Amino acid sequence: MPTFRRMLGAGLVATAALGLAACGPDNASDQAGGAPAATSTAAPTTAAPGGTAPSTAAPSGSAPAGGKSAKPSTGAGDEPEGFCDAAPLPAGQKWIYPAKGTTTTTLVYKDTKTACGVNDVVFEPVGADKTAAFAPTAKGHLNSVLAKPKDVNVADLVKHIGECLADPTNVKGFYPCSAGDYKVAIDSAGKVVEMTERAHS
């Protein structure tokens, strides 16, 4: 009986040894002390020409998120300083700068473009001189920070324009000068029906 038990015990030990051998080095958890091997999830990359790895940085000059182009830097916050935009005018009106040669029958002027100003938007004269006839019923409105607004006829308007073209800082003439830009209303016939000086601080 003891011999049978010894043979049975030896058979069980041999069977267990074979079972452990079957679990060998193919089991990844046995190699790292029971911890599973790390698995990479990175996407494959393709080498760029010349054997260098492709860059993941955005190309220079590309638009930022949102699809809008970046503004040129002009200081803190990348925004222009001062007042840069003018309110839109009704059809038939525009900002102009009177020029020499204006008479009681004809306005000589330059068109303007907007520029940033410290206290308000600035209108700068641009381009060649243009002309427009004054309508017989044309009205003028003078404005200055040094005097009350004044409604005038075309003759007085032209007198004021002439004085201010001769001396933009004139305060002793017919009416104090105010930087030189005017809002004009032009009718469908191309005639000036109203002209309003802009007061500047």
Z-matrix of the N, CA and C atoms (Angstrom, degrees):
N
C 1 1.460
C 2 1.508 1 112.43
N 3 1.393 2 118.22 1 -43.87
C 4 1.466 3 118.04 2 177.90
C 5 1.505 4 112.05 3 -62.37
N 6 1.331 5 117.94 4 -32.94
C 7 1.466 6 119.97 5 -179.50
C 8 1.510 7 111.19 6 -65.52
N 9 1.340 8 117.91 7 -39.42
C 10 1.460 9 122.38 8 178.28
C 11 1.513 10 110.90 9 -62.20
N 12 1.349 11 116.10 10 -40.76
C 13 1.476 12 119.90 11 -179.11
C 14 1.526 13 110.08 12 -66.45
N 15 1.350 14 116.80 13 -37.92
C 16 1.463 15 118.57 14 179.68
C 17 1.519 16 110.03 15 -65.57
N 18 1.318 17 118.34 16 -41.30
C 19 1.464 18 122.29 17 179.89
C 20 1.518 19 110.84 18 -65.67
N 21 1.350 20 118.35 19 -40.32
C 22 1.459 21 122.32 20 179.73
C 23 1.537 22 110.09 21 -65.61
N 24 1.336 23 116.15 22 -42.00
C 25 1.466 24 120.20 23 179.38
C 26 1.518 25 111.19 24 -64.35
N 27 1.351 26 117.11 25 -41.96
C 28 1.470 27 120.27 26 179.62
C 29 1.518 28 110.95 27 -64.90
N 30 1.349 29 116.52 28 -36.62
C 31 1.476 30 119.99 29 178.95
C 32 1.513 31 111.19 30 -65.45
N 33 1.359 32 116.60 31 -40.87
C 34 1.473 33 119.48 32 179.37
C 35 1.521 34 111.39 33 -65.35
N 36 1.319 35 117.82 34 -40.14
C 37 1.475 36 120.80 35 179.03
C 38 1.517 37 110.07 36 -63.56
N 39 1.338 38 117.78 37 -41.93
C 40 1.471 39 120.99 38 -179.88
C 41 1.517 40 110.92 39 -64.72
N 42 1.348 41 117.23 40 -40.04
C 43 1.471 42 121.17 41 179.95
C 44 1.517 43 110.51 42 -64.60
N 45 1.342 44 116.01 43 -41.86
C 46 1.471 45 119.57 44 179.52
C 47 1.520 46 110.61 45 -64.58
N 48 1.333 47 117.71 46 -38.90
C 49 1.463 48 121.01 47 179.74
C 50 1.513 49 110.82 48 -64.36
N 51 1.333 50 117.68 49 -40.40
C 52 1.466 51 120.65 50 178.02
C 53 1.524 52 111.04 51 -64.88
N 54 1.348 53 116.92 52 -38.49
C 55 1.462 54 120.58 53 179.20
C 56 1.515 55 111.57 54 -63.95
N 57 1.339 56 118.15 55 -39.89
C 58 1.472 57 121.53 56 179.10
C 59 1.514 58 110.94 57 -68.81
N 60 1.299 59 117.00 58 -36.53
C 61 1.461 60 120.21 59 179.77
C 62 1.520 61 110.88 60 -65.57
N 63 1.332 62 117.55 61 -31.92
C 64 1.467 63 121.31 62 -179.09
C 65 1.510 64 111.35 63 -68.38
N 66 1.345 65 118.23 64 -23.40
C 67 1.466 66 121.36 65 -179.11
C 68 1.509 67 111.28 66 -85.70
N 69 1.246 68 123.29 67 -2.59
C 70 1.448 69 134.78 68 -178.93
C 71 1.509 70 118.12 69 -15.45
N 72 1.312 71 118.59 70 -155.20
C 73 1.454 72 124.58 71 -169.94
C 74 1.514 73 114.65 72 -71.46
N 75 1.364 74 119.69 73 -7.38
C 76 1.462 75 120.35 74 178.01
C 77 1.511 76 111.93 75 -71.95
N 78 1.329 77 118.51 76 -17.07
C 79 1.462 78 121.33 77 179.66
C 80 1.521 79 107.95 78 -83.96
N 81 1.354 80 116.50 79 109.07
C 82 1.464 81 121.18 80 -173.24
C 83 1.515 82 111.81 81 -65.19
N 84 1.358 83 117.29 82 -28.57
C 85 1.463 84 118.68 83 -177.04
C 86 1.518 85 111.36 84 -71.00
N 87 1.331 86 118.79 85 -23.79
C 88 1.451 87 121.67 86 179.27
C 89 1.519 88 111.10 87 -74.11
N 90 1.368 89 118.03 88 -26.87
C 91 1.447 90 121.35 89 -176.23
C 92 1.520 91 112.06 90 -74.41
N 93 1.315 92 118.94 91 -31.68
C 94 1.465 93 121.86 92 -175.11
C 95 1.504 94 110.86 93 -107.29
N 96 1.316 95 116.58 94 30.73
C 97 1.454 96 119.25 95 177.13
C 98 1.505 97 113.11 96 65.48
N 99 1.336 98 117.17 97 32.70
C 100 1.452 99 121.54 98 177.64
C 101 1.516 100 113.64 99 97.42
N 102 1.349 101 120.97 100 -11.90
C 103 1.466 102 123.07 101 179.50
C 104 1.512 103 109.56 102 -86.43
N 105 1.338 104 119.36 103 134.53
C 106 1.475 105 121.01 104 -179.82
C 107 1.510 106 110.54 105 -67.52
N 108 1.333 107 116.40 106 147.01
C 109 1.460 108 121.22 107 179.74
C 110 1.514 109 109.71 108 -67.54
N 111 1.366 110 116.86 109 144.93
C 112 1.474 111 121.96 110 -179.86
C 113 1.509 112 109.42 111 -70.09
N 114 1.332 113 115.59 112 142.36
C 115 1.455 114 121.56 113 179.24
C 116 1.515 115 108.82 114 -115.87
N 117 1.318 116 118.68 115 128.41
C 118 1.472 117 121.94 116 -178.84
C 119 1.513 118 110.04 117 -80.33
N 120 1.358 119 116.35 118 135.60
C 121 1.471 120 120.88 119 177.29
C 122 1.516 121 111.36 120 -114.90
N 123 1.339 122 117.12 121 7.90
C 124 1.467 123 120.06 122 -178.61
C 125 1.516 124 109.93 123 -68.50
N 126 1.345 125 116.37 124 142.33
C 127 1.449 126 121.26 125 178.80
C 128 1.520 127 109.10 126 -72.50
N 129 1.328 128 118.26 127 145.68
C 130 1.464 129 120.07 128 179.87
C 131 1.512 130 110.61 129 -66.96
N 132 1.319 131 116.98 130 148.08
C 133 1.455 132 120.92 131 177.82
C 134 1.500 133 109.09 132 -113.83
N 135 1.335 134 114.51 133 152.89
C 136 1.452 135 120.12 134 178.97
C 137 1.510 136 107.85 135 -111.23
N 138 1.274 137 117.96 136 132.89
C 139 1.459 138 121.18 137 -178.80
C 140 1.505 139 110.14 138 -67.97
N 141 1.326 140 115.11 139 140.52
C 142 1.458 141 120.69 140 176.39
C 143 1.515 142 108.85 141 -76.95
N 144 1.352 143 117.46 142 164.27
C 145 1.473 144 119.44 143 178.42
C 146 1.513 145 110.01 144 -55.65
N 147 1.323 146 116.50 145 139.37
C 148 1.459 147 120.94 146 -179.14
C 149 1.511 148 112.08 147 93.03
N 150 1.349 149 117.18 148 -0.76
C 151 1.444 150 120.68 149 175.58
C 152 1.510 151 114.81 150 85.12
N 153 1.329 152 119.13 151 6.55
C 154 1.464 153 120.44 152 179.66
C 155 1.518 154 109.78 153 -93.70
N 156 1.320 155 115.67 154 151.81
C 157 1.458 156 119.91 155 -179.83
C 158 1.517 157 109.64 156 -74.40
N 159 1.355 158 118.30 157 142.29
C 160 1.472 159 120.30 158 -179.82
C 161 1.511 160 110.62 159 -66.11
N 162 1.346 161 115.54 160 146.60
C 163 1.462 162 121.40 161 179.44
C 164 1.512 163 109.86 162 -82.77
N 165 1.338 164 116.49 163 142.42
C 166 1.465 165 120.45 164 177.14
C 167 1.505 166 111.55 165 -100.03
N 168 1.351 167 119.11 166 0.07
C 169 1.462 168 121.98 167 179.55
C 170 1.513 169 109.85 168 -74.71
N 171 1.355 170 116.69 169 148.80
C 172 1.463 171 120.90 170 177.82
C 173 1.514 172 109.03 171 -66.71
N 174 1.359 173 118.69 172 145.03
C 175 1.452 174 120.33 173 179.53
C 176 1.512 175 111.81 174 -64.59
N 177 1.320 176 116.56 175 149.46
C 178 1.466 177 121.61 176 -178.64
C 179 1.512 178 109.96 177 -62.39
N 180 1.364 179 117.40 178 136.13
C 181 1.450 180 121.99 179 177.92
C 182 1.508 181 114.19 180 84.72
N 183 1.324 182 117.55 181 3.20
C 184 1.457 183 118.51 182 -179.56
C 185 1.516 184 110.31 183 -75.51
N 186 1.331 185 116.39 184 156.06
C 187 1.459 186 121.20 185 -178.65
C 188 1.518 187 109.66 186 -71.47
N 189 1.330 188 117.24 187 142.07
C 190 1.455 189 120.10 188 177.61
C 191 1.513 190 111.60 189 -70.66
N 192 1.323 191 116.00 190 175.78
C 193 1.463 192 119.86 191 -179.50
C 194 1.510 193 110.34 192 -56.22
N 195 1.324 194 115.38 193 138.40
C 196 1.467 195 119.14 194 -178.86
C 197 1.512 196 111.60 195 105.75
N 198 1.339 197 118.37 196 -14.75
C 199 1.448 198 121.56 197 175.17
C 200 1.512 199 115.13 198 81.64
N 201 1.335 200 118.94 199 7.68
C 202 1.463 201 120.55 200 -179.99
C 203 1.515 202 109.69 201 -98.04
N 204 1.339 203 116.05 202 142.40
C 205 1.454 204 119.85 203 178.91
C 206 1.516 205 110.57 204 -74.37
N 207 1.314 206 115.80 205 143.22
C 208 1.465 207 120.16 206 178.74
C 209 1.514 208 110.30 207 -73.35
N 210 1.350 209 116.16 208 143.99
C 211 1.461 210 121.14 209 177.11
C 212 1.518 211 109.13 210 -82.84
N 213 1.355 212 116.49 211 148.47
C 214 1.464 213 117.94 212 174.75
C 215 1.519 214 110.21 213 -62.02
N 216 1.300 215 117.69 214 143.02
C 217 1.459 216 121.48 215 -178.64
C 218 1.511 217 110.63 216 -72.38
N 219 1.319 218 115.83 217 129.47
C 220 1.461 219 120.69 218 177.35
C 221 1.507 220 110.54 219 -124.46
N 222 1.319 221 116.87 220 11.93
C 223 1.455 222 119.81 221 -179.64
C 224 1.506 223 109.99 222 143.43
N 225 1.320 224 116.49 223 -159.08
C 226 1.458 225 121.47 224 -178.08
C 227 1.504 226 110.49 225 -60.42
N 228 1.315 227 117.06 226 132.82
C 229 1.457 228 121.56 227 177.01
C 230 1.515 229 113.95 228 80.08
N 231 1.337 230 119.12 229 1.91
C 232 1.466 231 122.64 230 179.87
C 233 1.518 232 112.92 231 56.43
N 234 1.300 233 118.65 232 27.40
C 235 1.465 234 121.82 233 177.97
C 236 1.521 235 109.21 234 -117.04
N 237 1.353 236 117.67 235 144.62
C 238 1.464 237 119.45 236 175.92
C 239 1.518 238 110.36 237 -60.42
N 240 1.316 239 116.45 238 145.89
C 241 1.455 240 120.57 239 -178.82
C 242 1.524 241 110.37 240 -90.63
N 243 1.340 242 116.98 241 148.69
C 244 1.456 243 121.97 242 177.20
C 245 1.512 244 112.73 243 88.08
N 246 1.356 245 115.15 244 -159.09
C 247 1.462 246 122.48 245 -179.22
C 248 1.524 247 108.22 246 -102.98
N 249 1.330 248 116.46 247 121.63
C 250 1.460 249 119.99 248 -171.44
C 251 1.530 250 114.59 249 -120.60
N 252 1.314 251 118.51 250 -14.80
C 253 1.466 252 120.89 251 -175.82
C 254 1.518 253 111.52 252 -116.52
N 255 1.328 254 115.51 253 140.76
C 256 1.464 255 121.23 254 177.45
C 257 1.523 256 109.21 255 -105.51
N 258 1.310 257 116.24 256 146.28
C 259 1.470 258 120.19 257 176.72
C 260 1.531 259 108.70 258 -65.21
N 261 1.324 260 118.02 259 139.74
C 262 1.467 261 119.84 260 179.45
C 263 1.519 262 111.27 261 -64.28
N 264 1.326 263 115.46 262 145.22
C 265 1.469 264 121.49 263 -179.99
C 266 1.527 265 110.04 264 -98.57
N 267 1.328 266 117.30 265 155.15
C 268 1.471 267 120.05 266 175.66
C 269 1.528 268 110.74 267 -62.41
N 270 1.304 269 116.13 268 161.10
C 271 1.467 270 121.10 269 178.38
C 272 1.523 271 109.58 270 -57.53
N 273 1.323 272 116.52 271 138.44
C 274 1.464 273 121.64 272 179.30
C 275 1.516 274 113.65 273 89.56
N 276 1.340 275 117.93 274 -1.07
C 277 1.462 276 120.87 275 178.03
C 278 1.528 277 109.96 276 -118.39
N 279 1.328 278 115.91 277 150.36
C 280 1.459 279 120.75 278 176.94
C 281 1.527 280 109.61 279 -161.83
N 282 1.331 281 114.63 280 161.86
C 283 1.455 282 121.19 281 176.22
C 284 1.523 283 108.84 282 -91.34
N 285 1.364 284 115.58 283 131.35
C 286 1.465 285 120.54 284 -178.70
C 287 1.526 286 109.26 285 -133.23
N 288 1.323 287 114.85 286 169.97
C 289 1.457 288 121.39 287 176.01
C 290 1.530 289 106.72 288 -125.25
N 291 1.355 290 118.74 289 113.48
C 292 1.469 291 120.63 290 -178.60
C 293 1.530 292 111.45 291 -60.63
N 294 1.321 293 116.36 292 149.27
C 295 1.463 294 121.59 293 -179.17
C 296 1.526 295 110.28 294 -126.09
N 297 1.319 296 115.68 295 166.52
C 298 1.459 297 120.73 296 178.51
C 299 1.526 298 109.92 297 -60.36
N 300 1.301 299 114.82 298 145.84
C 301 1.458 300 120.29 299 -179.37
C 302 1.516 301 112.50 300 105.00
N 303 1.350 302 118.14 301 -5.67
C 304 1.464 303 121.43 302 179.15
C 305 1.531 304 109.29 303 -67.15
N 306 1.332 305 115.75 304 133.11
C 307 1.461 306 122.15 305 178.85
C 308 1.521 307 109.47 306 -127.02
N 309 1.313 308 116.63 307 -179.47
C 310 1.467 309 120.28 308 179.68
C 311 1.527 310 111.93 309 -70.35
N 312 1.300 311 117.72 310 -10.18
C 313 1.469 312 120.02 311 177.54
C 314 1.526 313 113.19 312 -108.30
N 315 1.347 314 116.89 313 -25.74
C 316 1.470 315 120.49 314 -173.26
C 317 1.529 316 111.82 315 -136.40
N 318 1.323 317 115.49 316 130.28
C 319 1.454 318 122.09 317 173.57
C 320 1.523 319 108.46 318 -92.31
N 321 1.333 320 116.11 319 126.18
C 322 1.463 321 121.25 320 172.34
C 323 1.527 322 106.05 321 -105.87
N 324 1.320 323 116.99 322 130.33
C 325 1.469 324 119.22 323 -173.39
C 326 1.527 325 112.07 324 -153.41
N 327 1.324 326 114.62 325 168.99
C 328 1.458 327 121.73 326 171.24
C 329 1.529 328 108.00 327 -117.73
N 330 1.304 329 116.23 328 146.02
C 331 1.464 330 120.06 329 170.78
C 332 1.524 331 108.06 330 -68.28
N 333 1.334 332 116.18 331 167.88
C 334 1.454 333 119.73 332 -178.58
C 335 1.527 334 111.18 333 -129.68
N 336 1.325 335 114.19 334 161.53
C 337 1.465 336 120.86 335 171.02
C 338 1.529 337 107.02 336 -126.90
N 339 1.322 338 116.57 337 154.18
C 340 1.455 339 120.32 338 -179.26
C 341 1.526 340 110.96 339 -83.59
N 342 1.325 341 114.81 340 149.92
C 343 1.464 342 122.47 341 174.87
C 344 1.521 343 107.36 342 -144.16
N 345 1.331 344 116.64 343 160.18
C 346 1.461 345 120.84 344 -178.33
C 347 1.525 346 110.56 345 -74.17
N 348 1.339 347 115.77 346 133.23
C 349 1.456 348 121.81 347 177.24
C 350 1.515 349 110.70 348 -123.09
N 351 1.325 350 116.47 349 161.56
C 352 1.456 351 121.09 350 -178.09
C 353 1.523 352 111.68 351 -71.57
N 354 1.346 353 117.27 352 -46.95
C 355 1.465 354 121.26 353 -177.59
C 356 1.522 355 113.34 354 -99.41
N 357 1.316 356 116.48 355 -23.76
C 358 1.465 357 121.03 356 -178.81
C 359 1.522 358 107.77 357 -164.33
N 360 1.333 359 116.32 358 167.95
C 361 1.460 360 120.53 359 177.18
C 362 1.527 361 108.89 360 -63.04
N 363 1.335 362 116.30 361 147.95
C 364 1.460 363 122.50 362 -178.98
C 365 1.522 364 108.78 363 -108.78
N 366 1.345 365 116.28 364 142.18
C 367 1.463 366 121.71 365 174.68
C 368 1.526 367 107.72 366 -110.13
N 369 1.318 368 117.26 367 116.53
C 370 1.454 369 122.13 368 -178.23
C 371 1.516 370 110.55 369 -103.94
N 372 1.356 371 118.17 370 133.55
C 373 1.467 372 120.21 371 178.75
C 374 1.525 373 111.37 372 -66.87
N 375 1.325 374 116.41 373 138.79
C 376 1.472 375 121.59 374 179.78
C 377 1.521 376 110.10 375 -140.52
N 378 1.312 377 116.19 376 155.36
C 379 1.459 378 121.77 377 172.06
C 380 1.518 379 114.33 378 77.92
N 381 1.317 380 114.05 379 -172.95
C 382 1.465 381 122.05 380 -178.53
C 383 1.524 382 110.73 381 -80.37
N 384 1.326 383 115.50 382 159.82
C 385 1.464 384 120.40 383 176.77
C 386 1.522 385 110.84 384 -63.13
N 387 1.325 386 115.51 385 143.86
C 388 1.458 387 122.51 386 175.12
C 389 1.522 388 108.11 387 -124.59
N 390 1.319 389 116.47 388 165.42
C 391 1.461 390 120.06 389 178.57
C 392 1.523 391 110.69 390 -132.12
N 393 1.323 392 114.81 391 152.05
C 394 1.473 393 121.78 392 174.52
C 395 1.521 394 107.08 393 -151.41
N 396 1.317 395 115.89 394 137.55
C 397 1.466 396 120.13 395 -179.63
C 398 1.522 397 109.89 396 -76.68
N 399 1.335 398 116.51 397 147.09
C 400 1.457 399 120.88 398 172.57
C 401 1.522 400 108.80 399 -80.27
N 402 1.320 401 117.12 400 133.97
C 403 1.465 402 120.73 401 173.18
C 404 1.530 403 108.03 402 -69.64
N 405 1.353 404 117.79 403 150.57
C 406 1.468 405 120.38 404 -179.30
C 407 1.526 406 113.11 405 -56.90
N 408 1.315 407 117.21 406 -28.01
C 409 1.482 408 121.02 407 -178.05
C 410 1.525 409 112.37 408 -102.59
N 411 1.329 410 117.55 409 18.04
C 412 1.470 411 121.19 410 -176.32
C 413 1.526 412 111.28 411 -59.54
N 414 1.319 413 115.34 412 143.50
C 415 1.464 414 122.06 413 179.49
C 416 1.521 415 109.95 414 -117.30
N 417 1.342 416 115.62 415 148.49
C 418 1.455 417 120.66 416 176.69
C 419 1.520 418 110.76 417 -121.95
N 420 1.328 419 116.07 418 146.71
C 421 1.464 420 121.45 419 178.71
C 422 1.524 421 107.67 420 -134.18
N 423 1.346 422 115.81 421 119.21
C 424 1.456 423 120.62 422 -179.72
C 425 1.523 424 109.43 423 -101.38
N 426 1.325 425 115.82 424 139.83
C 427 1.467 426 121.69 425 -179.64
C 428 1.518 427 109.69 426 -137.56
N 429 1.321 428 114.81 427 140.57
C 430 1.457 429 120.66 428 177.69
C 431 1.523 430 108.45 429 -155.45
N 432 1.332 431 116.48 430 152.80
C 433 1.465 432 119.53 431 175.86
C 434 1.530 433 110.20 432 -76.80
N 435 1.338 434 117.31 433 -9.53
C 436 1.468 435 121.63 434 -178.21
C 437 1.522 436 113.03 435 -98.47
N 438 1.327 437 117.39 436 -7.48
C 439 1.470 438 119.87 437 -177.42
C 440 1.523 439 109.76 438 -150.60
N 441 1.329 440 115.24 439 163.76
C 442 1.470 441 120.09 440 178.01
C 443 1.525 442 109.60 441 -71.48
N 444 1.338 443 118.18 442 152.28
C 445 1.466 444 120.21 443 176.39
C 446 1.528 445 110.91 444 -55.82
N 447 1.318 446 115.40 445 147.22
C 448 1.466 447 120.05 446 -176.04
C 449 1.527 448 110.38 447 -137.85
N 450 1.313 449 116.97 448 124.33
C 451 1.466 450 122.05 449 174.00
C 452 1.526 451 108.08 450 -85.33
N 453 1.341 452 116.83 451 134.10
C 454 1.468 453 120.98 452 -176.57
C 455 1.520 454 111.27 453 -137.56
N 456 1.331 455 115.19 454 163.05
C 457 1.467 456 120.06 455 173.11
C 458 1.531 457 108.98 456 -85.09
N 459 1.315 458 116.34 457 176.97
C 460 1.465 459 120.16 458 -175.64
C 461 1.523 460 111.32 459 -63.27
N 462 1.322 461 118.03 460 -38.53
C 463 1.473 462 120.70 461 -178.98
C 464 1.530 463 110.69 462 -61.07
N 465 1.321 464 117.59 463 -45.88
C 466 1.464 465 120.20 464 179.33
C 467 1.538 466 111.61 465 -70.14
N 468 1.301 467 116.23 466 -33.74
C 469 1.471 468 120.44 467 176.41
C 470 1.524 469 110.09 468 -61.76
N 471 1.339 470 116.24 469 -47.08
C 472 1.466 471 121.16 470 -179.28
C 473 1.533 472 110.71 471 -65.74
N 474 1.338 473 116.96 472 -38.25
C 475 1.466 474 120.63 473 176.59
C 476 1.529 475 110.31 474 -59.31
N 477 1.307 476 116.34 475 -46.08
C 478 1.470 477 121.53 476 179.16
C 479 1.529 478 110.96 477 -62.80
N 480 1.317 479 117.25 478 -44.49
C 481 1.467 480 121.09 479 179.49
C 482 1.529 481 109.85 480 -59.60
N 483 1.331 482 116.85 481 -44.52
C 484 1.468 483 121.10 482 -179.89
C 485 1.520 484 111.96 483 -61.54
N 486 1.336 485 117.53 484 -43.88
C 487 1.469 486 120.92 485 178.94
C 488 1.531 487 111.45 486 -62.77
N 489 1.302 488 115.94 487 -40.74
C 490 1.469 489 119.75 488 -176.99
C 491 1.526 490 112.57 489 -75.44
N 492 1.324 491 118.19 490 -29.72
C 493 1.460 492 120.19 491 174.37
C 494 1.531 493 110.19 492 -68.78
N 495 1.342 494 115.72 493 -34.94
C 496 1.469 495 119.90 494 178.25
C 497 1.521 496 111.45 495 -72.73
N 498 1.325 497 117.87 496 -35.80
C 499 1.466 498 122.64 497 -179.44
C 500 1.527 499 109.21 498 -150.30
N 501 1.345 500 117.55 499 94.99
C 502 1.472 501 121.05 500 -176.46
C 503 1.524 502 114.15 501 -60.75
N 504 1.333 503 117.82 502 -17.00
C 505 1.472 504 120.60 503 -179.87
C 506 1.532 505 112.39 504 -99.24
N 507 1.318 506 117.19 505 8.78
C 508 1.463 507 122.09 506 -176.18
C 509 1.532 508 111.55 507 -61.79
N 510 1.331 509 117.15 508 125.64
C 511 1.466 510 121.37 509 176.03
C 512 1.526 511 111.27 510 -122.66
N 513 1.337 512 116.61 511 0.23
C 514 1.460 513 119.87 512 -175.99
C 515 1.527 514 113.09 513 -108.51
N 516 1.319 515 117.53 514 -0.60
C 517 1.456 516 119.78 515 -178.14
C 518 1.520 517 112.76 516 -81.16
N 519 1.316 518 113.93 517 -149.51
C 520 1.455 519 120.32 518 -178.92
C 521 1.526 520 111.44 519 -58.65
N 522 1.331 521 115.73 520 -37.49
C 523 1.464 522 121.77 521 -179.27
C 524 1.523 523 107.68 522 -159.79
N 525 1.335 524 119.86 523 142.08
C 526 1.482 525 120.53 524 -177.80
C 527 1.526 526 112.36 525 -58.81
N 528 1.326 527 115.73 526 137.31
C 529 1.470 528 120.60 527 -179.32
C 530 1.525 529 110.70 528 -75.84
N 531 1.336 530 115.20 529 155.69
C 532 1.461 531 119.76 530 -176.64
C 533 1.528 532 111.81 531 -145.90
N 534 1.312 533 116.37 532 69.73
C 535 1.475 534 124.34 533 169.56
C 536 1.518 535 116.83 534 71.25
N 537 1.300 536 119.70 535 -21.59
C 538 1.461 537 119.31 536 169.01
C 539 1.508 538 119.49 537 100.62
N 540 1.337 539 120.65 538 -5.86
C 541 1.466 540 118.10 539 178.89
C 542 1.527 541 110.90 540 -97.62
N 543 1.320 542 113.86 541 145.53
C 544 1.456 543 122.06 542 -175.20
C 545 1.526 544 109.60 543 -134.24
N 546 1.316 545 114.22 544 149.58
C 547 1.466 546 120.35 545 171.97
C 548 1.521 547 106.81 546 -98.72
N 549 1.321 548 116.74 547 125.75
C 550 1.465 549 120.41 548 179.77
C 551 1.517 550 110.11 549 -116.83
N 552 1.332 551 114.52 550 146.63
C 553 1.466 552 121.72 551 173.15
C 554 1.517 553 106.95 552 -111.80
N 555 1.314 554 116.44 553 125.67
C 556 1.468 555 122.25 554 -177.34
C 557 1.517 556 108.70 555 -118.14
N 558 1.342 557 116.48 556 130.31
C 559 1.466 558 120.06 557 -177.88
C 560 1.524 559 111.32 558 -80.19
N 561 1.334 560 115.46 559 -178.80
C 562 1.465 561 120.53 560 -176.51
C 563 1.527 562 112.70 561 -66.59
N 564 1.327 563 116.66 562 -17.96
C 565 1.468 564 120.63 563 177.61
C 566 1.521 565 111.47 564 -88.49
N 567 1.335 566 117.57 565 -1.30
C 568 1.456 567 120.86 566 178.44
C 569 1.513 568 113.73 567 85.89
N 570 1.346 569 117.44 568 15.97
C 571 1.463 570 120.76 569 -179.26
C 572 1.527 571 111.05 570 -102.48
N 573 1.326 572 114.76 571 146.49
C 574 1.463 573 121.06 572 179.16
C 575 1.524 574 108.52 573 -76.77
N 576 1.316 575 117.18 574 120.73
C 577 1.473 576 121.36 575 179.70
C 578 1.521 577 112.19 576 -105.70
N 579 1.326 578 116.21 577 -18.87
C 580 1.464 579 120.03 578 -179.99
C 581 1.522 580 109.46 579 -156.92
N 582 1.332 581 116.11 580 142.57
C 583 1.451 582 120.59 581 -178.52
C 584 1.519 583 108.79 582 -143.45
N 585 1.320 584 116.22 583 123.57
C 586 1.467 585 121.67 584 -173.50
C 587 1.521 586 110.63 585 -123.99
N 588 1.338 587 115.46 586 121.59
C 589 1.464 588 120.25 587 176.49
C 590 1.521 589 109.58 588 -71.34
N 591 1.309 590 115.97 589 146.50
C 592 1.456 591 121.54 590 178.36
C 593 1.522 592 109.82 591 -99.75
N 594 1.326 593 116.31 592 127.01
C 595 1.454 594 119.69 593 179.19
C 596 1.521 595 110.67 594 -79.36
N 597 1.329 596 116.56 595 135.23
C 598 1.462 597 122.14 596 179.54
C 599 1.519 598 110.42 597 -119.03
N 600 1.323 599 115.33 598 141.12
C 601 1.457 600 119.57 599 177.10
C 602 1.518 601 109.54 600 -91.43
